């Protein structure tokens, strides 16, 4: 995600960004978008267009974007106790490499997911030459715990660390 989120022409502090239903405000200095959130970990995007400030506060005047990440199954519903995935991408315009890996362990009443990603890129090359200071290096790590509570309730806990 390389641009701020905009809904109906409004952006910045007027569009609320949620990750798994939780306010994502750690990166305010970068704008209203998470530059290091790994796109491979996003399972679904929910968008509420229009004023939602009654439900979410003044940050949601234009709307709300909720990014759903992590494992798709709730604890105890999968038949595989251990699962995972790994992937990589290459973009030739700036020699960008993306790599990500995910591991999930499930028990009858709990599940634990860990996701890590690394992105590196050189300065962007165009027909007019090299665009200075467009290269970057970054990583993302996320862990998620899903605990099954009676009757059929789940309580997710997430921890984020970026650098």
VENRABEL-V740924 format. One line per field, one symbol per residue. ss: DSSP state (@ for helix, = for strand, . for the rest). psi: psi as a letter, one per 40 degrees, with the letter a starting at -180 (. if undefined). A space follows every 10 residues. Layout:
# VENRABEL-V740924
ss: ???
psi: ???
This chain:
# VENRABEL-V740924
ss: .....==..= =@@@=====. .==....@@@ ........@@ @========. ..@@@@.@@@ ..=======. .......... .========= =....===== ======...= ========== =..===..== =....===== =========. ..======== ==.
psi: heiihhhfei abeehhhihf ehhgedfdde afiheehhdd ehdihhhhii hfdddeaeef ddahhhhhaa idiiheeieh dhiiiiiiih hddffhhhhi iihhhiadei ihhhhiihhi iiihhideah hifeiihiih hhihhhhhii hfiihihihi hi.
